[in-house]
Amino acid sequence: MRQGGIKVAAVCVAASLQAGCMGNAGDEAFVSRANTGADATVTDEQAALRQTPTKNDQTLNSESVVIQGLLSRTSVLPTGSAYDRVATDVLAANARAAETELRAARLRAEAASKNWLPTIGPNISLNSLGDIVSQIVVEQVIFDNGRKKGERAFAKADVEVAAVALAEDTNDRVATGLDVYLSAAEGRESSHVHRATLREMEHFEYIMSERVRGGVSDMSDLNVIRQKLSEIRASISASEEATATALAELNAMSIAPQNDVRGLKTLNISASAAEPLAVTRAGAQKERDIAQARIERANQLPGINAEAAVGENSGGGITYGGANIGLGTNARLKSIEAAGEAADRRVAQANEDANRTLRKLEGQVAAKARQADEARGLTAQAKANLDLFRAQYEAGQRPVMDIVSVYETFDARQSTEIALKFEALRLQIELARVQGVLVHGEQI
C-alpha cells in the first residue's frame, strides 16, 4: 500500500512539474512574440491590448462597452503639428506602469473565464498507521449562489478599470508634456518681445546720455531710463531661464530632444467631445463593486459540489455545505446589497463633479480667448500710440521721456497678450485631458 501511494504521489509531482514547464513555455512564447515577427514593430505607445494576447481578449473587447468607448476616442491634436510630435515623443519614453496592471488584469480575466470548469488536485495524507494515502480529487461546482459568475464579472470589470487607468495615465502624461512645451514657448516669445524693447530703450539711453553730456537734459531722466533697462534685462533673464528649465524638463521626459520643435495650435475642443474619464472610471468601478458584492453574498450561503477521488480509497459524491447560516446572516446580506446603491451614488457624484469641471473649463477657455482678443486689440492701440509719439518726437514735438513711457506701456501690453494667449492654450489642453482625447484610443 505504501509503495502504491508513493507511485501516485510521484505521478502528481510529475504532473505538477509538467504544468510548470507548460507555464514557462507560455512565458517564453510571450517573449518571442514581443521580439520577433510582425509584433517586433509594436512600440510602447501602441495598444496595450495587443500585447501579451490572451484567448479571452477578443471576447472581452467585443463585450465591454467601456473598452469599446476607450478605443473609439480620437485625439484632438492636429496630425503632424508640434503638439503631435511632442505627444508622440513623450509617450515613447513613458514607463507605462499602468499598462502592466492592465496586462495582469487581462490574465486574471482569462483565468476567471474558465472558473466554471472542474478543478483537479492531489490529496496526500498520512494515516494513524504511518501509511501515505494519496488521491487525485476532482471537484465540480453544481450550485454556488452565483459566486463563479460574480468572479467572472469582477475580473471583467477589473480589466475595464485598469484600461481606464491606462487611458488616464497616458492623457495625463501628454498633458504634462504639452504644458511644459507651452512654458518653453511662452518663455521664448516673452524673451523675443523684451529684447525688441531693450534695443529701443538702449537707443533712447544713448540719446539721453548725449543730451545730458551736452547739458540739455537732466541726469535724473537718464537714471530713470537706465532703471527701466535693468528691469527689461531682468525680464529677459527670467524668460530665458524659464525656457531653459522647461526644455530640460521636456527633454528629460521625451525620447528625443525637443529644442527645435516650434508651433502653436488652437485645439478644436468642446465640453461634449467625449465622456470624461473620471465618469468612465466610476462606471467601471461600479460594475466591479457590484460583482464583488455578488461574490460576498454567495460566500454567505451554502452551495452544492460534486467530488470524485481517484487513487487509494477511490470514491465520489455530492456535498452540500460552505458558509454557515446564523442570526446575523440576514443583516450581512442586506449590507452587501447596499453596495450596489452606494456604487450608483458614486457614479452620480462623479457625473456631477465632471459636469462642473467641464462647464468651468469651457467657460474659462471662452473667457481667456476673449481676454486674449481684447489684449491683442489693446496692443494694437498701444502700437498706434507709439508710432504717433515717435513721429511727433522725430518732428521735435515730444521729449524723449514721453516716448519712453509710451514704449513701456506697449511692452506691458505685449506681455499681457502673451500671458493670456498661453493661458487659453493651457485651458484647452486641460479640457481635452479631462475628456481623455489627447491620444487616439487605439494608440494607448
PyMOL commands that set and color helices and strands:
alter all, ss='L'
color gray80, all
select helices_A, chain A and resi 2-35+37-41+48-50+57-63+65-71+82-92+97-112+147-213+219-252+277-299+329-394+400-435+441-443
alter helices_A, ss='H'
color red, helices_A
select strands_A, chain A and resi 119-126+132-143+302-311+315-322
alter strands_A, ss='S'
color yellow, strands_A
deselect
rebuild
show_as cartoon
